[in-house]
Amino acid sequence: MIHLLSENFLLLLFLVAGIGYLIGKIRIKGFSLGIAAVLFVGLAFGALAPSVELPEFCHLFGLVLFVYTIGLSSGPSFIASLRSGGLRENLFAISVLISVGLLVVGLKELFEFSAGIAAGIFAGSTTNTPALANVIQYLREHISANSETAVKLFSEPVIAYSLCYPGGVLCVIGAIYVLQRAWRVDYKAEMQTLAQETGETGTLTTLTVKITNPTVADTTLGALRQQHHWGVRFVRWLHHGHLQLAFDDARLQPGDFVNMIGSPEETRRVAAFLGEVAPRPLEDDRSNLDFRRIFVSNPEVVGKTLAQLGLRERFEARVARVRRGDHDFLPNGNTMLLLGDRVRVVAPKDRMEEVSKFFGDSYKALSEVDIISLGVGITLGLLLGLLPVPLPGGGTFKLGIAGGPLVAGLVLGAIGRSGTIIWSIPYSANLTLRQIGLVMFLAGVGTRSGYEFASQVSDPSSLLVILSGAIATTFSAMGALFIGYKLLRIPMGRLIGIVSGIHTQPAALAFANEQTGNDMPNMGYTAVFPLVTITKILIAQLLISLL
């Protein structure tokens, strides 16, 4: 059996992935490992023999694919977060890592670890491969490979990393599970609160109002919306018996009817100010204006804002709402459309076919991936990861294959398009590539670390290393969750993504996504990942050079 698995890495990959998925679906009192179970199944298989491991290409390719697709989908939200609370979150994450570094220094003095072991504990407990790679590079540059102690010094960080890495994953997942249960977090309620603040929601409703408030006479809809901070989108307007689209320059009169979309609470608030709820919805009248949900598959409209598309000038049409993935949200003039979005368009009945053709409306096209843009984007990310960045006092660090593609994905995702190149990937295709990458990464890391972990775990000195790693991970995860949720009031859904980002841990992120059922963890993860990766590299190098 061992020989069979050693000689057939594809069989090993699919066996680990299949069993991991099966175990991940098992729920015990509401807890399940989800896709993170692939990592632990990989550790179990890898422990069988040193030859039972997947090629290094497997987890490297999976990691690049995973972080790049995460970056692409989260680019716009990452840029937006830096303009709002993103700076605070990054400072918070960096403070947590500095605290972990100081804790590791204390554990080194307590248990008399070497500097190499301490650096390995830090990299392993925060599950950061680029930090470990930079430590090894530093040792190679400052220690002669021919010296008697070279082999030991080079192996110490790697062994400590492999011993602490599994606990670094499990302790983060455990901390998230325990505290979310203890605090009885309602992720759906958090998402609804976020929806009210950003306009995104899964519970949009349509309401028609008869204007009875005389104070709104001759006031434009745009002015009213800005003056009262209404989080709704006006769609139809019945004025003197003529049904037309409700653009911002429409001037209301008592007796008019207006149709709007928003959350149930917000539409009721607006209706109470404007007048009274009409008994018959305007959308029931499709004699003049029709509506249709259309897939965005035309590359020409992707990466452009609704204002740039000029739908009013082209077709006298209006986008009422946008559905991205499983979530509906209200658009505005600055909303940038992505491949795979579904837009609800209201337009004159005789022009609806033109509008559909303009957006594309091809489901087949959405299942295809532009290999050129994907290949160019990942290549740029890998090249960015290879660039050496000088550090104060000598030495360099690199973003590596994890940080480079992620940063490239974030930037390209925020840009949207460059000339004829569309950087974004259809939502469904992005999820598929992301899942494949994550499975390959977890299976590869698990099988390649399993034997070393199993062979070292029984050594008494190794137990101290494992314990130190578990202490560091638990301290950082529990501390970050408590401070972030209780003191900084960060929504738990976003916070567990931030904590996963602090530990640069895809398995923890996958678990967080399964717990919330929405994209809030992804937004938190990508908001801190780039700076966190750089900070870990710096701290690990300081540990090996100063201790």
N, C-alpha and C positions, 0 to 999 in steps of 0.2 A: 504493500500500500504506500509506504513512504517512498519507495523507488518510483512508483507510478506518479505520485504527486510531484516529485523532484524533476522528473523528465517532461512533465506536461503542465507548463505554467498556466495555459489557458483553462485547463480543467481545474486547477487550483483556484484561479481567479473566480470562475463562475460558481464553484462549490462554496467558497468563502462568502461570496455575495449572496447566493441563494439561502444558505443556512442563516447568515446574518440577518437577512430580511425577515425570515421566518421567526427567528427568536425576537427580533425587534418589534414584531406585532403582538407579542405576548404581553398582556396587561395584568399586573398584580396590584390590586387596590388603586387603580387609576394610573399606575406608573408603568412606563415602557421605555426601553432604550431607543426604540426607533431605528433609524439608519446607523446610529452609533454602535449598534450591536455588531456590525460588520468588522469594526476594529477589534473587538474582543474575540470574535471568532477567528480572526486572522492571527491574534496572539496565540490562541489555543493550537491552531495548525502549525504555526511557526515553532512552537515549543517541542514538536515531535522530533525534529532533527534540524541541524544547521542548513541542510540542503533544501528543506521545504520552505522556500521563500520565493516571492515574485520578483521579477527583474526590477532593477532600480528605475527603469523607464516607466514602469506602471504607476508608481505613486508620484513621480515627478510630472508625468503627463497629466495625471488626474488632478494634481494640485494646481497646475497652470490653467487647465480648463475650468476648474471650479472658481478660482479667484477672479479670472478674467470675466466670466459670465456674471458673477456677482457684481463686479465693478461696473459692467455695462448697464445692468438693470438699476443700479443704485446711484449712478453718476449724477443725475439731476437732483435727487434728494440730498446727496452729500454736499453739493455746492450750496444748496439752499440752507442746509443745516449750519454751515460755517458762517452764514450771514445772520443766523439766529442764535440758537443755543449750542452750536457745535463747538465753539471755542471753549466754553465752560466744560463740556463733556470731555474734550481732549485733555484739558488741564487736570481734570478729575482722574482720568485714566493714567496719565503720566505720574501723578502723585501716588496712585496705588502701586505702580511698578517700582517707584523709588522706595516705597515702604517695604516691598518684597525684597528688594536688593539689600536693604539694611537688615532685614530679618535673616537673610541668608548669611550675611556677615556674622551676625550673632550666633547662628547655628554652627558656622565654621569654627568659631572660637570655643563654643561649648563642646563640640564633638571632635575638635582638633582635625578637621578636614584639611586637605591641601587646597591650594587655589584652584587647581584644575577641577577637583571634585565640586567645589563651591560654584564655579561657573557652570558646570554641568547640571547641578541641582537647580540653579536659577533657570537655565534654558529648558530643562525638562519639566519643572513644575509649572512653567508658563507656556509649555509646549511650543517652543519657537525654534524651528530648524535653522533659519538664517543666523540667529544668535550663536548657536552651536558651531555652525560653519565658520563664522567669523572668529570664534575662539580658537578653533583648530588652525585657521590661517595665521592668526597672531603667533601661536606657538611655533609654527613652521618657519616664520620669519625671524623669530628671536632665539630659537634653540636649534643647535646643530643636530641634524638627523643621525649623525654618526656617534653621538654621545651615548653613554651607557644607560642613561635615564630617559632617553628620547622616547622609546617605545611606551614606557609607563606613562610619561607625561602626556603623550598624544592620546593614549587610550582612556585616561581618567575622565575627561569630560564626556566622552562618548558613553562609557559605562554608566556614569551618574545620570546622564540624559536618558538612556534606555530604561534605567530603573525607575526614574521619576515620571517618565512620560505617561504610562498607563494610569497612574494615580492622578496625574495632572488632568486627564480627561474625566475620570470617574468622579473626582472630588468636585469639579465644576458642575457636572450634571447633577450630582447629589445635592449640592448647595442650592441650585435652582429649584429642584424638586421640593426639598424640605421647606425652604422659606416661602415659596409660592403657596404651599399648603398651609403653613403656619399663619400666613397673613391673609389667606383666603382671597387671593387675587382674582378679580373678574376681568379677564382679558377682553371680553366682548364690550363691557362697559368702558374700558380704556379706549377701545377703538372708536366707540361712539363719541366719546369726549374729544378725541383727536379729530373726528369728522367735523364736529361743530367748529373747531378752530381753523381747520384747513379747507373745509369744503368737501373732503372725501368722506364717503359713507356708503354703506351697503343697503341703506334703507331710504332711498330717495322717494319722495311722493309728489304727486301733481295735484295742484289745487287751483280752482278758478274763483275769482273774487269779483263782486260787483262794487264799483267805486261809489261810495256814498260820502266820503270825507271831503267837505268843500275846500279844505286847506291845501289839497294837492292839485287843485285846478291849475292848468297850464305849466305844471312842474314836470320836467322830464323824468323818465324812469331812472336814468343814470344818476341824476342828481339826488333823487330820493334814496337810491340804494347806497350811495356813498355817504349821504348825510346821516342815515340811520344805521349804517353798517349791516345791511341785510345780507345774509349768506344764502341768497336764492338767485335763480336765473329766470328772468321773464322770457316767455316764449311766444305767446299769442296775445293779440290785442283786438278786441271788438269795439270799433269806434264808428258811431252813426250807421250801424248795421253792416259795416264792412269789416270782414275778418282779415287781419294782416299780421305780420310778424312784429313782435314787441322788441324793437331795438332800443338802445339807450336814449335816442333822441325823440322817442314817442312822448307826446304831451297828453297827460290824462285829463279827462273831464268827468264830472259826476254823471253816472249812468253808463259809463264805459265798463267793459268787462276785460279783465286781464288774467292770463294763465301763467302760472309759475311752477318751478321745480325746486325742491330743497328738502331738508329734513322735516319730519312731521312737526317738530317743535317750532322751527324757524318759519315754516309756511303759515302756521297758525298765528304767530306773532305779527307777521306782515299783514295777514288778512285782517286782524283786529284793528290795525291802524288804517288800512285803506278803506274798509267798509265791511261787507258781509259775504260769507261764502255763498256762491251761486249754486242753485239747485242742479243746473246742467253744465257739465264740463265742456269747455270749448274744444277739447281734443276730439269730442264725439262728432263734430262737424268736419268731415273730410272732403266736402264738395269742392273746396278751393285749396286749402292747405292739407298736405298729406305728411305722414311721418314714416320713417323706416330706419331700422338699425343696420348699419353698413360696416363691413370689415375694412380696415385701413390696410391695403396691400400694395398700393401704388407708391413706388419709391420716390416719386416726384413730390409727394405731399409730406413725406416723413422728414422729421428734423426741422420743420417749419412751424411757426406759431399760427394759430387761427387767424390772427390779424394779418399775417403775411399771405395767407391763402386767399383772402378777399372773397369769401363765400357770398356776402351780400351783393357785391358788385358783379360777380360772375353769374349767380343763379338766384339771387334774392332768397338765399337759404340761411338757416341758423342751426348750429349744433346745440342741442338741448342738454345732452349729457354724454359722458365718455365712460366706457367700461374697460378697465385695464386689468387683465387677469380675472379675479373674482370680485372686484370692487368697482362700484360706480362713484363717480365724482363729478362735480360741477365744473365746467371749463370756463375760461375767460380768454381774453385776447392774447395773453401770454402763454397759454397752454400749448405745449409742443407735442404733436402726435407721434406715436411710435408704431412700428409694424406690429400688427396683431390687435391694436386697439379696435374697439367697436363703438362707433359714434351713432347716437340717435339724432337724426337730421330731420328738421321740419322745413319743407319747401313747397312751392307751388306744385300742384299735382302733375302738371304737364312737363315739369322740369326734373322730376325725381330720377328718371333714368340717366339724365346727364350727370346728376350729382353722384349717383352710384358708380358710374364709370369713372368719374373724377377721383374718387377715393380708392377705386380698385375693386373692392368687394369680391375678392377671390380667396376662398379658403385654401385652395391648392397651393397658391403662391406663398401662403403663410407657413406651410410645412417645409419650405425650402430654406436653406441657409446659404448666405453669400460667402462662399469659401474664400474669395479674394479678400473681403474686408475682415473676415475672421482671422485669416492667416497673417495679413499685414498688421492687424491690431496686436495679436499675440507676439509677433516678431518684434514690434516696437517695445512691448512690455519686457520681453526677454533682454533686449539690448539695454533698456533702461536699468534692469536689474544687475547688469554686468558693470555699469559705470561705477568706478571707485570714487567715493566722496571722502575728502581728507578730513581728519579729526584733529582737534587741538592737541598739541604735544606729540604729533606723529601718528602714523597708522591711518588706515582707511576703513570704511565700511561700505557694504553694498546692499541694495534692497533685495537682491537675490531673485530666485524664480517665484517666490511667493509675493514679495512686495512690488516688484517691477510690473508684472502683468496686472496686478490689482490697481495700481496707480494709473497705468495706461487705460485700463477699462473705465475707471472713474472719470478720467479726463475726456476720453472719446465718447463715453455715454452722455456726458454733459454737453459736449459739442453737438452730438446727434449726427451730423453729416459734414463731409469736407468735399465740396464740389459734387461729383457724381457718386462718391463712396458713402454708403449708408452704414454707419458703425453699429447701430442697434440691431438686435436680432429679434425676430418674432417671439412673443412672450412664451408660447408653448415650446418652441424650439430651444429657447434659453433655459427653461426649466429642465428639459430633457438632457441637454449637454451638461448642465450643472449637476444633475443627479448622477450621470455617468462618471463625471470627473470625481465627484465625492466618493463614490463607491470604489473607484480605482485607487484613490489616495488612501482611504481607510484600510482596504485590503492589503495594499502594498506595505504601508507602515506597520500594520499588525504582524504580517508574516515575517518581515525583516527584523522585527524587534523581539519576536516571541521567544526564540531560543536563548538569546542573551539574557533576557529577563528571567526565564525559567532557571538558567544555570547559575545566576547570581543571587536569586531571591533567598536561597537557603544559607548564604554566608552571613554570619552575625554582623560584620561591618557593613554589608550591603543593606541589612535591615535598617541600620541607622540612616543610610542615605535615602531609602524609601520613606522612612518616617519623616525625615527632614523635608523631602519633597512634598509629602502629603500635608505637613504643617504649613508650608509656604503657600501651597495651592488653596487650602481651606481658609487660611488667613486672608488671602487676597480676594477669593470669591465671596466669602461670607461678609468680609469688611466692605467690599465694594457694593454688594447688594444692600446691606444695611444703610450705609451712608447715602447711597444713591436714591434709595426708595424713601427712607424715613427723613433724611435731612435735606437732600437736594430736590426731593419730590419729582424725580424722573419716573415716568410711567414704567411699570414693571415689564411690559412687553418690549419696550425699547431698551430698558436697563439690562435685561438678560442678554440682549444682543450686544450691548456694550461690554458686558462681562465676558462674553464669548470672544469679543474682539480683543479685550485686554489679554486674554490667554491665546489669541490667534488660533482658535480651535474650531475647525469646521464641524467636528462631531458634536460639540456643545451647541453650535449654531443650529445644526439640524434638529437637535433635541428641542431647542428653544422655539424653532418654527413650528414643530409639531404640537408644542404646548399651547401656543397662541392661536394657531390657525390663520395668521395674517403675516404681513410683511414688516411689521414693526421691528422684530429682531434684526432683520437684514439691514434696515436703516441705521440702527444703533451700531451694528457690527462694522459697516463700511464707514461710518462717521469717525471712528477712532483707529481703525486698522492701520492706515499708513503711518501715522505718527507713533503709534504704539510699537510697530515693527522696528522703526528707527531707534526708539528709546530702548528697547530690549537689546538691540545690538550694541548700543553704547554702554549700557549697564554691564552686560556680560563681558565686554572687553575691559571695562574698568575693574571688574572682579579679578580677572586673570592677570592684569598688569600691575595692580596696586597691592594685592594681598600677598 
